[in-house]
Amino acid sequence: MVPSSQPLYFFPERDVTGEELEEMLHGGNREDRCIAISCMLRYAQWEDIWDYVSRDEVRELFDDLDLPESLRAAWARMLKIESVAT
């Protein structure tokens, strides 16, 4: 997706532009990437998520994403992520 200076709809708590999202995902630290991906998995439409990240990128950070348990379980099924019993 082409970075935009317009706020993205899937960041409800603050205005984040496409350019800022790209910086969070590719120039930011792990925490920034987790925040960005958590918002996308919670609020973005399916097609919009994959315009910015790959499934492998989501899998890599999955354990650190801020998701409600029901949504985490649904995404784990969709991404074929095995949970580790503790």
PDB file with one MODEL, atoms N, CA, C and O in Angstrom:
MODEL        1
ATOM      1  N   MET A   1       0.847  -1.177   0.000  1.00  0.00           N
ATOM      2  CA  MET A   1       0.000   0.000   0.000  1.00  0.00           C
ATOM      3  C   MET A   1       0.890   1.236   0.000  1.00  0.00           C
ATOM      4  O   MET A   1       1.944   1.253   0.635  1.00  0.00           O
ATOM      5  N   VAL A   2       0.465   2.250  -0.703  1.00  0.00           N
ATOM      6  CA  VAL A   2       1.216   3.497  -0.768  1.00  0.00           C
ATOM      7  C   VAL A   2       0.992   4.262   0.532  1.00  0.00           C
ATOM      8  O   VAL A   2      -0.152   4.512   0.912  1.00  0.00           O
ATOM      9  N   PRO A   3       2.082   4.641   1.222  1.00  0.00           N
ATOM     10  CA  PRO A   3       1.920   5.404   2.461  1.00  0.00           C
ATOM     11  C   PRO A   3       1.135   6.684   2.206  1.00  0.00           C
ATOM     12  O   PRO A   3       1.312   7.340   1.180  1.00  0.00           O
ATOM     13  N   SER A   4       0.285   7.021   3.131  1.00  0.00           N
ATOM     14  CA  SER A   4      -0.588   8.174   2.997  1.00  0.00           C
ATOM     15  C   SER A   4      -0.411   9.091   4.196  1.00  0.00           C
ATOM     16  O   SER A   4      -0.003   8.657   5.273  1.00  0.00           O
ATOM     17  N   SER A   5      -0.724  10.361   3.993  1.00  0.00           N
ATOM     18  CA  SER A   5      -0.671  11.310   5.102  1.00  0.00           C
ATOM     19  C   SER A   5      -2.027  11.417   5.799  1.00  0.00           C
ATOM     20  O   SER A   5      -2.176  12.191   6.744  1.00  0.00           O
ATOM     21  N   GLN A   6      -3.017  10.647   5.340  1.00  0.00           N
ATOM     22  CA  GLN A   6      -4.339  10.638   5.961  1.00  0.00           C
ATOM     23  C   GLN A   6      -4.364   9.635   7.114  1.00  0.00           C
ATOM     24  O   GLN A   6      -3.756   8.570   7.008  1.00  0.00           O
ATOM     25  N   PRO A   7      -5.059   9.954   8.224  1.00  0.00           N
ATOM     26  CA  PRO A   7      -5.151   8.996   9.335  1.00  0.00           C
ATOM     27  C   PRO A   7      -5.848   7.704   8.887  1.00  0.00           C
ATOM     28  O   PRO A   7      -6.790   7.730   8.096  1.00  0.00           O
ATOM     29  N   LEU A   8      -5.371   6.602   9.404  1.00  0.00           N
ATOM     30  CA  LEU A   8      -5.943   5.291   9.099  1.00  0.00           C
ATOM     31  C   LEU A   8      -7.078   4.977  10.072  1.00  0.00           C
ATOM     32  O   LEU A   8      -6.996   5.325  11.249  1.00  0.00           O
ATOM     33  N   TYR A   9      -8.116   4.333   9.597  1.00  0.00           N
ATOM     34  CA  TYR A   9      -9.298   4.057  10.409  1.00  0.00           C
ATOM     35  C   TYR A   9      -9.059   3.034  11.510  1.00  0.00           C
ATOM     36  O   TYR A   9      -9.835   2.980  12.464  1.00  0.00           O
ATOM     37  N   PHE A  10      -8.026   2.233  11.412  1.00  0.00           N
ATOM     38  CA  PHE A  10      -7.867   1.141  12.372  1.00  0.00           C
ATOM     39  C   PHE A  10      -6.951   1.472  13.549  1.00  0.00           C
ATOM     40  O   PHE A  10      -6.438   0.575  14.219  1.00  0.00           O
ATOM     41  N   PHE A  11      -6.754   2.750  13.790  1.00  0.00           N
ATOM     42  CA  PHE A  11      -6.088   3.212  15.009  1.00  0.00           C
ATOM     43  C   PHE A  11      -7.074   4.118  15.743  1.00  0.00           C
ATOM     44  O   PHE A  11      -7.040   5.335  15.561  1.00  0.00           O
ATOM     45  N   PRO A  12      -7.949   3.547  16.570  1.00  0.00           N
ATOM     46  CA  PRO A  12      -9.023   4.336  17.172  1.00  0.00           C
ATOM     47  C   PRO A  12      -8.574   5.292  18.275  1.00  0.00           C
ATOM     48  O   PRO A  12      -9.273   6.263  18.565  1.00  0.00           O
ATOM     49  N   GLU A  13      -7.432   5.040  18.887  1.00  0.00           N
ATOM     50  CA  GLU A  13      -7.030   5.848  20.034  1.00  0.00           C
ATOM     51  C   GLU A  13      -6.181   7.055  19.660  1.00  0.00           C
ATOM     52  O   GLU A  13      -6.042   7.980  20.461  1.00  0.00           O
ATOM     53  N   ARG A  14      -5.621   7.063  18.476  1.00  0.00           N
ATOM     54  CA  ARG A  14      -4.830   8.211  18.025  1.00  0.00           C
ATOM     55  C   ARG A  14      -4.744   8.180  16.508  1.00  0.00           C
ATOM     56  O   ARG A  14      -4.940   7.137  15.884  1.00  0.00           O
ATOM     57  N   ASP A  15      -4.449   9.327  15.928  1.00  0.00           N
ATOM     58  CA  ASP A  15      -4.304   9.404  14.477  1.00  0.00           C
ATOM     59  C   ASP A  15      -2.940   8.862  14.064  1.00  0.00           C
ATOM     60  O   ASP A  15      -1.904   9.343  14.523  1.00  0.00           O
ATOM     61  N   VAL A  16      -2.952   7.870  13.205  1.00  0.00           N
ATOM     62  CA  VAL A  16      -1.729   7.299  12.641  1.00  0.00           C
ATOM     63  C   VAL A  16      -1.906   7.295  11.129  1.00  0.00           C
ATOM     64  O   VAL A  16      -2.892   6.766  10.615  1.00  0.00           O
ATOM     65  N   THR A  17      -0.962   7.879  10.427  1.00  0.00           N
ATOM     66  CA  THR A  17      -1.024   7.914   8.966  1.00  0.00           C
ATOM     67  C   THR A  17      -0.368   6.660   8.392  1.00  0.00           C
ATOM     68  O   THR A  17       0.299   5.911   9.106  1.00  0.00           O
ATOM     69  N   GLY A  18      -0.565   6.447   7.113  1.00  0.00           N
ATOM     70  CA  GLY A  18       0.094   5.333   6.444  1.00  0.00           C
ATOM     71  C   GLY A  18       1.604   5.441   6.531  1.00  0.00           C
ATOM     72  O   GLY A  18       2.300   4.438   6.694  1.00  0.00           O
ATOM     73  N   GLU A  19       2.107   6.663   6.422  1.00  0.00           N
ATOM     74  CA  GLU A  19       3.554   6.881   6.537  1.00  0.00           C
ATOM     75  C   GLU A  19       4.056   6.504   7.926  1.00  0.00           C
ATOM     76  O   GLU A  19       5.093   5.856   8.066  1.00  0.00           O
ATOM     77  N   GLU A  20       3.312   6.916   8.954  1.00  0.00           N
ATOM     78  CA  GLU A  20       3.699   6.584  10.333  1.00  0.00           C
ATOM     79  C   GLU A  20       3.619   5.083  10.574  1.00  0.00           C
ATOM     80  O   GLU A  20       4.465   4.511  11.261  1.00  0.00           O
ATOM     81  N   LEU A  21       2.597   4.448  10.005  1.00  0.00           N
ATOM     82  CA  LEU A  21       2.473   3.002  10.152  1.00  0.00           C
ATOM     83  C   LEU A  21       3.662   2.294   9.520  1.00  0.00           C
ATOM     84  O   LEU A  21       4.225   1.374  10.113  1.00  0.00           O
ATOM     85  N   GLU A  22       4.044   2.713   8.337  1.00  0.00           N
ATOM     86  CA  GLU A  22       5.213   2.107   7.684  1.00  0.00           C
ATOM     87  C   GLU A  22       6.459   2.266   8.549  1.00  0.00           C
ATOM     88  O   GLU A  22       7.266   1.342   8.653  1.00  0.00           O
ATOM     89  N   GLU A  23       6.615   3.421   9.163  1.00  0.00           N
ATOM     90  CA  GLU A  23       7.768   3.653  10.045  1.00  0.00           C
ATOM     91  C   GLU A  23       7.701   2.740  11.273  1.00  0.00           C
ATOM     92  O   GLU A  23       8.716   2.185  11.693  1.00  0.00           O
ATOM     93  N   MET A  24       6.505   2.587  11.844  1.00  0.00           N
ATOM     94  CA  MET A  24       6.346   1.704  13.008  1.00  0.00           C
ATOM     95  C   MET A  24       6.705   0.264  12.650  1.00  0.00           C
ATOM     96  O   MET A  24       7.352  -0.438  13.427  1.00  0.00           O
ATOM     97  N   LEU A  25       6.280  -0.159  11.476  1.00  0.00           N
ATOM     98  CA  LEU A  25       6.470  -1.552  11.081  1.00  0.00           C
ATOM     99  C   LEU A  25       7.884  -1.856  10.611  1.00  0.00           C
ATOM    100  O   LEU A  25       8.400  -2.947  10.853  1.00  0.00           O
ATOM    101  N   HIS A  26       8.507  -0.904   9.946  1.00  0.00           N
ATOM    102  CA  HIS A  26       9.787  -1.208   9.305  1.00  0.00           C
ATOM    103  C   HIS A  26      10.961  -0.423   9.867  1.00  0.00           C
ATOM    104  O   HIS A  26      12.115  -0.764   9.605  1.00  0.00           O
ATOM    105  N   GLY A  27      10.683   0.621  10.634  1.00  0.00           N
ATOM    106  CA  GLY A  27      11.770   1.396  11.208  1.00  0.00           C
ATOM    107  C   GLY A  27      11.718   1.435  12.719  1.00  0.00           C
ATOM    108  O   GLY A  27      12.642   1.912  13.378  1.00  0.00           O
ATOM    109  N   GLY A  28      10.631   0.932  13.253  1.00  0.00           N
ATOM    110  CA  GLY A  28      10.446   0.984  14.693  1.00  0.00           C
ATOM    111  C   GLY A  28      11.026  -0.228  15.397  1.00  0.00           C
ATOM    112  O   GLY A  28      11.594  -1.127  14.777  1.00  0.00           O
ATOM    113  N   ASN A  29      10.866  -0.222  16.696  1.00  0.00           N
ATOM    114  CA  ASN A  29      11.325  -1.355  17.496  1.00  0.00           C
ATOM    115  C   ASN A  29      10.219  -2.407  17.598  1.00  0.00           C
ATOM    116  O   ASN A  29       9.130  -2.230  17.052  1.00  0.00           O
ATOM    117  N   ARG A  30      10.506  -3.478  18.287  1.00  0.00           N
ATOM    118  CA  ARG A  30       9.550  -4.583  18.421  1.00  0.00           C
ATOM    119  C   ARG A  30       8.237  -4.103  19.045  1.00  0.00           C
ATOM    120  O   ARG A  30       7.160  -4.499  18.600  1.00  0.00           O
ATOM    121  N   GLU A  31       8.320  -3.260  20.064  1.00  0.00           N
ATOM    122  CA  GLU A  31       7.117  -2.763  20.726  1.00  0.00           C
ATOM    123  C   GLU A  31       6.239  -1.977  19.754  1.00  0.00           C
ATOM    124  O   GLU A  31       5.020  -2.147  19.744  1.00  0.00           O
ATOM    125  N   ASP A  32       6.849  -1.119  18.940  1.00  0.00           N
ATOM    126  CA  ASP A  32       6.085  -0.363  17.937  1.00  0.00           C
ATOM    127  C   ASP A  32       5.406  -1.299  16.945  1.00  0.00           C
ATOM    128  O   ASP A  32       4.243  -1.097  16.595  1.00  0.00           O
ATOM    129  N   ARG A  33       6.124  -2.315  16.494  1.00  0.00           N
ATOM    130  CA  ARG A  33       5.540  -3.278  15.550  1.00  0.00           C
ATOM    131  C   ARG A  33       4.367  -4.013  16.196  1.00  0.00           C
ATOM    132  O   ARG A  33       3.343  -4.237  15.550  1.00  0.00           O
ATOM    133  N   CYS A  34       4.511  -4.390  17.468  1.00  0.00           N
ATOM    134  CA  CYS A  34       3.426  -5.095  18.162  1.00  0.00           C
ATOM    135  C   CYS A  34       2.193  -4.212  18.309  1.00  0.00           C
ATOM    136  O   CYS A  34       1.069  -4.675  18.114  1.00  0.00           O
ATOM    137  N   ILE A  35       2.397  -2.951  18.649  1.00  0.00           N
ATOM    138  CA  ILE A  35       1.269  -2.020  18.770  1.00  0.00           C
ATOM    139  C   ILE A  35       0.550  -1.895  17.431  1.00  0.00           C
ATOM    140  O   ILE A  35      -0.676  -1.980  17.369  1.00  0.00           O
ATOM    141  N   ALA A  36       1.308  -1.694  16.373  1.00  0.00           N
ATOM    142  CA  ALA A  36       0.716  -1.519  15.046  1.00  0.00           C
ATOM    143  C   ALA A  36      -0.050  -2.763  14.609  1.00  0.00           C
ATOM    144  O   ALA A  36      -1.187  -2.664  14.148  1.00  0.00           O
ATOM    145  N   ILE A  37       0.562  -3.921  14.750  1.00  0.00           N
ATOM    146  CA  ILE A  37      -0.084  -5.160  14.301  1.00  0.00           C
ATOM    147  C   ILE A  37      -1.281  -5.490  15.178  1.00  0.00           C
ATOM    148  O   ILE A  37      -2.286  -5.989  14.673  1.00  0.00           O
ATOM    149  N   SER A  38      -1.200  -5.226  16.474  1.00  0.00           N
ATOM    150  CA  SER A  38      -2.347  -5.460  17.358  1.00  0.00           C
ATOM    151  C   SER A  38      -3.545  -4.639  16.906  1.00  0.00           C
ATOM    152  O   SER A  38      -4.661  -5.155  16.845  1.00  0.00           O
ATOM    153  N   CYS A  39      -3.328  -3.368  16.589  1.00  0.00           N
ATOM    154  CA  CYS A  39      -4.433  -2.521  16.112  1.00  0.00           C
ATOM    155  C   CYS A  39      -4.994  -3.039  14.798  1.00  0.00           C
ATOM    156  O   CYS A  39      -6.209  -3.065  14.603  1.00  0.00           O
ATOM    157  N   MET A  40      -4.119  -3.446  13.907  1.00  0.00           N
ATOM    158  CA  MET A  40      -4.602  -3.957  12.624  1.00  0.00           C
ATOM    159  C   MET A  40      -5.433  -5.219  12.817  1.00  0.00           C
ATOM    160  O   MET A  40      -6.499  -5.350  12.215  1.00  0.00           O
ATOM    161  N   LEU A  41      -4.966  -6.149  13.646  1.00  0.00           N
ATOM    162  CA  LEU A  41      -5.712  -7.397  13.832  1.00  0.00           C
ATOM    163  C   LEU A  41      -7.030  -7.162  14.556  1.00  0.00           C
ATOM    164  O   LEU A  41      -7.979  -7.922  14.368  1.00  0.00           O
ATOM    165  N   ARG A  42      -7.103  -6.133  15.370  1.00  0.00           N
ATOM    166  CA  ARG A  42      -8.343  -5.817  16.084  1.00  0.00           C
ATOM    167  C   ARG A  42      -9.350  -5.082  15.196  1.00  0.00           C
ATOM    168  O   ARG A  42     -10.542  -5.386  15.228  1.00  0.00           O
ATOM    169  N   TYR A  43      -8.875  -4.117  14.403  1.00  0.00           N
ATOM    170  CA  TYR A  43      -9.788  -3.154  13.792  1.00  0.00           C
ATOM    171  C   TYR A  43      -9.782  -3.082  12.268  1.00  0.00           C
ATOM    172  O   TYR A  43     -10.734  -2.566  11.682  1.00  0.00           O
ATOM    173  N   ALA A  44      -8.753  -3.575  11.620  1.00  0.00           N
ATOM    174  CA  ALA A  44      -8.656  -3.408  10.163  1.00  0.00           C
ATOM    175  C   ALA A  44      -9.423  -4.493   9.418  1.00  0.00           C
ATOM    176  O   ALA A  44      -9.618  -5.598   9.924  1.00  0.00           O
ATOM    177  N   GLN A  45      -9.845  -4.160   8.224  1.00  0.00           N
ATOM    178  CA  GLN A  45     -10.444  -5.152   7.347  1.00  0.00           C
ATOM    179  C   GLN A  45      -9.348  -6.086   6.844  1.00  0.00           C
ATOM    180  O   GLN A  45      -8.183  -5.707   6.727  1.00  0.00           O
ATOM    181  N   TRP A  46      -9.755  -7.304   6.553  1.00  0.00           N
ATOM    182  CA  TRP A  46      -8.835  -8.375   6.164  1.00  0.00           C
ATOM    183  C   TRP A  46      -7.823  -7.921   5.113  1.00  0.00           C
ATOM    184  O   TRP A  46      -6.618  -8.085   5.304  1.00  0.00           O
ATOM    185  N   GLU A  47      -8.298  -7.356   4.014  1.00  0.00           N
ATOM    186  CA  GLU A  47      -7.415  -6.974   2.916  1.00  0.00           C
ATOM    187  C   GLU A  47      -6.419  -5.902   3.334  1.00  0.00           C
ATOM    188  O   GLU A  47      -5.275  -5.901   2.879  1.00  0.00           O
ATOM    189  N   ASP A  48      -6.850  -4.994   4.196  1.00  0.00           N
ATOM    190  CA  ASP A  48      -5.977  -3.902   4.620  1.00  0.00           C
ATOM    191  C   ASP A  48      -4.808  -4.404   5.463  1.00  0.00           C
ATOM    192  O   ASP A  48      -3.712  -3.848   5.386  1.00  0.00           O
ATOM    193  N   ILE A  49      -5.020  -5.429   6.252  1.00  0.00           N
ATOM    194  CA  ILE A  49      -3.941  -5.979   7.081  1.00  0.00           C
ATOM    195  C   ILE A  49      -2.785  -6.415   6.200  1.00  0.00           C
ATOM    196  O   ILE A  49      -1.633  -6.060   6.451  1.00  0.00           O
ATOM    197  N   TRP A  50      -3.095  -7.182   5.174  1.00  0.00           N
ATOM    198  CA  TRP A  50      -2.046  -7.801   4.352  1.00  0.00           C
ATOM    199  C   TRP A  50      -1.419  -6.824   3.365  1.00  0.00           C
ATOM    200  O   TRP A  50      -0.438  -7.155   2.699  1.00  0.00           O
ATOM    201  N   ASP A  51      -1.982  -5.622   3.268  1.00  0.00           N
ATOM    202  CA  ASP A  51      -1.311  -4.569   2.500  1.00  0.00           C
ATOM    203  C   ASP A  51      -0.070  -4.066   3.233  1.00  0.00           C
ATOM    204  O   ASP A  51       0.847  -3.527   2.613  1.00  0.00           O
ATOM    205  N   TYR A  52      -0.044  -4.242   4.542  1.00  0.00           N
ATOM    206  CA  TYR A  52       1.045  -3.701   5.356  1.00  0.00           C
ATOM    207  C   TYR A  52       1.991  -4.753   5.918  1.00  0.00           C
ATOM    208  O   TYR A  52       3.189  -4.498   6.045  1.00  0.00           O
ATOM    209  N   VAL A  53       1.478  -5.922   6.254  1.00  0.00           N
ATOM    210  CA  VAL A  53       2.315  -6.958   6.878  1.00  0.00           C
ATOM    211  C   VAL A  53       2.056  -8.309   6.231  1.00  0.00           C
ATOM    212  O   VAL A  53       1.032  -8.521   5.581  1.00  0.00           O
ATOM    213  N   SER A  54       2.994  -9.206   6.421  1.00  0.00           N
ATOM    214  CA  SER A  54       2.820 -10.580   5.935  1.00  0.00           C
ATOM    215  C   SER A  54       2.347 -11.460   7.089  1.00  0.00           C
ATOM    216  O   SER A  54       2.445 -11.083   8.257  1.00  0.00           O
ATOM    217  N   ARG A  55       1.847 -12.607   6.752  1.00  0.00           N
ATOM    218  CA  ARG A  55       1.444 -13.559   7.779  1.00  0.00           C
ATOM    219  C   ARG A  55       2.644 -13.979   8.622  1.00  0.00           C
ATOM    220  O   ARG A  55       2.519 -14.174   9.831  1.00  0.00           O
ATOM    221  N   ASP A  56       3.795 -14.117   7.992  1.00  0.00           N
ATOM    222  CA  ASP A  56       5.000 -14.489   8.737  1.00  0.00           C
ATOM    223  C   ASP A  56       5.391 -13.414   9.748  1.00  0.00           C
ATOM    224  O   ASP A  56       5.837 -13.734  10.850  1.00  0.00           O
ATOM    225  N   GLU A  57       5.230 -12.155   9.388  1.00  0.00           N
ATOM    226  CA  GLU A  57       5.534 -11.074  10.331  1.00  0.00           C
ATOM    227  C   GLU A  57       4.596 -11.129  11.532  1.00  0.00           C
ATOM    228  O   GLU A  57       5.024 -10.907  12.664  1.00  0.00           O
ATOM    229  N   VAL A  58       3.325 -11.421  11.292  1.00  0.00           N
ATOM    230  CA  VAL A  58       2.366 -11.540  12.391  1.00  0.00           C
ATOM    231  C   VAL A  58       2.727 -12.739  13.261  1.00  0.00           C
ATOM    232  O   VAL A  58       2.722 -12.635  14.487  1.00  0.00           O
ATOM    233  N   ARG A  59       3.036 -13.859  12.650  1.00  0.00           N
ATOM    234  CA  ARG A  59       3.409 -15.053  13.414  1.00  0.00           C
ATOM    235  C   ARG A  59       4.619 -14.786  14.305  1.00  0.00           C
ATOM    236  O   ARG A  59       4.662 -15.228  15.453  1.00  0.00           O
ATOM    237  N   GLU A  60       5.594 -14.066  13.771  1.00  0.00           N
ATOM    238  CA  GLU A  60       6.830 -13.785  14.512  1.00  0.00           C
ATOM    239  C   GLU A  60       6.561 -13.024  15.816  1.00  0.00           C
ATOM    240  O   GLU A  60       7.230 -13.262  16.821  1.00  0.00           O
ATOM    241  N   LEU A  61       5.591 -12.118  15.800  1.00  0.00           N
ATOM    242  CA  LEU A  61       5.304 -11.271  16.960  1.00  0.00           C
ATOM    243  C   LEU A  61       4.085 -11.725  17.748  1.00  0.00           C
ATOM    244  O   LEU A  61       3.729 -11.098  18.746  1.00  0.00           O
ATOM    245  N   PHE A  62       3.446 -12.791  17.324  1.00  0.00           N
ATOM    246  CA  PHE A  62       2.130 -13.170  17.829  1.00  0.00           C
ATOM    247  C   PHE A  62       2.055 -13.243  19.350  1.00  0.00           C
ATOM    248  O   PHE A  62       1.088 -12.752  19.933  1.00  0.00           O
ATOM    249  N   ASP A  63       3.032 -13.831  20.001  1.00  0.00           N
ATOM    250  CA  ASP A  63       2.987 -13.987  21.459  1.00  0.00           C
ATOM    251  C   ASP A  63       2.976 -12.655  22.193  1.00  0.00           C
ATOM    252  O   ASP A  63       2.510 -12.586  23.330  1.00  0.00           O
ATOM    253  N   ASP A  64       3.473 -11.604  21.572  1.00  0.00           N
ATOM    254  CA  ASP A  64       3.565 -10.300  22.225  1.00  0.00           C
ATOM    255  C   ASP A  64       2.457  -9.334  21.822  1.00  0.00           C
ATOM    256  O   ASP A  64       2.446  -8.190  22.277  1.00  0.00           O
ATOM    257  N   LEU A  65       1.530  -9.769  20.982  1.00  0.00           N
ATOM    258  CA  LEU A  65       0.456  -8.883  20.539  1.00  0.00           C
ATOM    259  C   LEU A  65      -0.585  -8.708  21.633  1.00  0.00           C
ATOM    260  O   LEU A  65      -0.849  -9.627  22.408  1.00  0.00           O
ATOM    261  N   ASP A  66      -1.173  -7.517  21.688  1.00  0.00           N
ATOM    262  CA  ASP A  66      -2.203  -7.180  22.667  1.00  0.00           C
ATOM    263  C   ASP A  66      -3.568  -7.486  22.051  1.00  0.00           C
ATOM    264  O   ASP A  66      -4.166  -6.652  21.371  1.00  0.00           O
ATOM    265  N   LEU A  67      -4.043  -8.704  22.308  1.00  0.00           N
ATOM    266  CA  LEU A  67      -5.318  -9.161  21.760  1.00  0.00           C
ATOM    267  C   LEU A  67      -6.138  -9.819  22.856  1.00  0.00           C
ATOM    268  O   LEU A  67      -5.581 -10.506  23.713  1.00  0.00           O
ATOM    269  N   PRO A  68      -7.469  -9.620  22.847  1.00  0.00           N
ATOM    270  CA  PRO A  68      -8.314 -10.377  23.772  1.00  0.00           C
ATOM    271  C   PRO A  68      -8.184 -11.870  23.464  1.00  0.00           C
ATOM    272  O   PRO A  68      -7.920 -12.250  22.324  1.00  0.00           O
ATOM    273  N   GLU A  69      -8.367 -12.700  24.465  1.00  0.00           N
ATOM    274  CA  GLU A  69      -8.155 -14.146  24.298  1.00  0.00           C
ATOM    275  C   GLU A  69      -8.986 -14.744  23.167  1.00  0.00           C
ATOM    276  O   GLU A  69      -8.487 -15.581  22.415  1.00  0.00           O
ATOM    277  N   SER A  70     -10.247 -14.327  23.035  1.00  0.00           N
ATOM    278  CA  SER A  70     -11.087 -14.907  21.973  1.00  0.00           C
ATOM    279  C   SER A  70     -10.553 -14.527  20.587  1.00  0.00           C
ATOM    280  O   SER A  70     -10.548 -15.350  19.672  1.00  0.00           O
ATOM    281  N   LEU A  71     -10.110 -13.293  20.443  1.00  0.00           N
ATOM    282  CA  LEU A  71      -9.552 -12.856  19.164  1.00  0.00           C
ATOM    283  C   LEU A  71      -8.195 -13.511  18.916  1.00  0.00           C
ATOM    284  O   LEU A  71      -7.884 -13.883  17.784  1.00  0.00           O
ATOM    285  N   ARG A  72      -7.394 -13.653  19.959  1.00  0.00           N
ATOM    286  CA  ARG A  72      -6.099 -14.333  19.846  1.00  0.00           C
ATOM    287  C   ARG A  72      -6.306 -15.770  19.363  1.00  0.00           C
ATOM    288  O   ARG A  72      -5.581 -16.245  18.489  1.00  0.00           O
ATOM    289  N   ALA A  73      -7.289 -16.452  19.930  1.00  0.00           N
ATOM    290  CA  ALA A  73      -7.561 -17.839  19.535  1.00  0.00           C
ATOM    291  C   ALA A  73      -8.013 -17.909  18.073  1.00  0.00           C
ATOM    292  O   ALA A  73      -7.600 -18.803  17.334  1.00  0.00           O
ATOM    293  N   ALA A  74      -8.855 -16.968  17.666  1.00  0.00           N
ATOM    294  CA  ALA A  74      -9.328 -16.959  16.276  1.00  0.00           C
ATOM    295  C   ALA A  74      -8.170 -16.707  15.313  1.00  0.00           C
ATOM    296  O   ALA A  74      -8.049 -17.389  14.295  1.00  0.00           O
ATOM    297  N   TRP A  75      -7.323 -15.735  15.629  1.00  0.00           N
ATOM    298  CA  TRP A  75      -6.170 -15.462  14.766  1.00  0.00           C
ATOM    299  C   TRP A  75      -5.198 -16.634  14.765  1.00  0.00           C
ATOM    300  O   TRP A  75      -4.627 -16.957  13.723  1.00  0.00           O
ATOM    301  N   ALA A  76      -5.004 -17.264  15.892  1.00  0.00           N
ATOM    302  CA  ALA A  76      -4.100 -18.423  15.953  1.00  0.00           C
ATOM    303  C   ALA A  76      -4.593 -19.520  15.010  1.00  0.00           C
ATOM    304  O   ALA A  76      -3.795 -20.145  14.312  1.00  0.00           O
ATOM    305  N   ARG A  77      -5.903 -19.754  14.987  1.00  0.00           N
ATOM    306  CA  ARG A  77      -6.466 -20.756  14.066  1.00  0.00           C
ATOM    307  C   ARG A  77      -6.239 -20.346  12.617  1.00  0.00           C
ATOM    308  O   ARG A  77      -5.826 -21.162  11.794  1.00  0.00           O
ATOM    309  N   MET A  78      -6.509 -19.083  12.308  1.00  0.00           N
ATOM    310  CA  MET A  78      -6.363 -18.617  10.923  1.00  0.00           C
ATOM    311  C   MET A  78      -4.915 -18.666  10.453  1.00  0.00           C
ATOM    312  O   MET A  78      -4.639 -18.956   9.289  1.00  0.00           O
ATOM    313  N   LEU A  79      -4.004 -18.383  11.361  1.00  0.00           N
ATOM    314  CA  LEU A  79      -2.583 -18.356  11.005  1.00  0.00           C
ATOM    315  C   LEU A  79      -1.883 -19.678  11.288  1.00  0.00           C
ATOM    316  O   LEU A  79      -0.677 -19.820  11.086  1.00  0.00           O
ATOM    317  N   LYS A  80      -2.673 -20.647  11.763  1.00  0.00           N
ATOM    318  CA  LYS A  80      -2.148 -21.980  12.068  1.00  0.00           C
ATOM    319  C   LYS A  80      -0.969 -21.910  13.044  1.00  0.00           C
ATOM    320  O   LYS A  80       0.097 -22.480  12.810  1.00  0.00           O
ATOM    321  N   ILE A  81      -1.202 -21.188  14.148  1.00  0.00           N
ATOM    322  CA  ILE A  81      -0.205 -21.054  15.204  1.00  0.00           C
ATOM    323  C   ILE A  81      -0.587 -22.001  16.323  1.00  0.00           C
ATOM    324  O   ILE A  81      -1.709 -21.962  16.828  1.00  0.00           O
ATOM    325  N   GLU A  82       0.346 -22.846  16.704  1.00  0.00           N
ATOM    326  CA  GLU A  82       0.123 -23.782  17.798  1.00  0.00           C
ATOM    327  C   GLU A  82       0.381 -23.071  19.117  1.00  0.00           C
ATOM    328  O   GLU A  82       1.403 -22.404  19.277  1.00  0.00           O
ATOM    329  N   SER A  83      -0.538 -23.212  20.054  1.00  0.00           N
ATOM    330  CA  SER A  83      -0.298 -22.626  21.371  1.00  0.00           C
ATOM    331  C   SER A  83       0.546 -23.584  22.190  1.00  0.00           C
ATOM    332  O   SER A  83       0.454 -24.803  22.049  1.00  0.00           O
ATOM    333  N   VAL A  84       1.355 -23.013  23.033  1.00  0.00           N
ATOM    334  CA  VAL A  84       2.220 -23.805  23.900  1.00  0.00           C
ATOM    335  C   VAL A  84       1.600 -23.808  25.283  1.00  0.00           C
ATOM    336  O   VAL A  84       1.438 -22.751  25.893  1.00  0.00           O
ATOM    337  N   ALA A  85       1.253 -24.983  25.782  1.00  0.00           N
ATOM    338  CA  ALA A  85       0.667 -25.092  27.117  1.00  0.00           C
ATOM    339  C   ALA A  85       1.739 -24.810  28.154  1.00  0.00           C
ATOM    340  O   ALA A  85       2.865 -25.298  28.060  1.00  0.00           O
ATOM    341  N   THR A  86       1.358 -23.999  29.163  1.00  0.00           N
ATOM    342  CA  THR A  86       2.313 -23.692  30.231  1.00  0.00           C
ATOM    343  C   THR A  86       1.811 -24.188  31.547  1.00  0.00           C
ATOM    344  O   THR A  86       2.481 -24.020  32.566  1.00  0.00           O
TER     345      THR A  86
ENDMDL
END
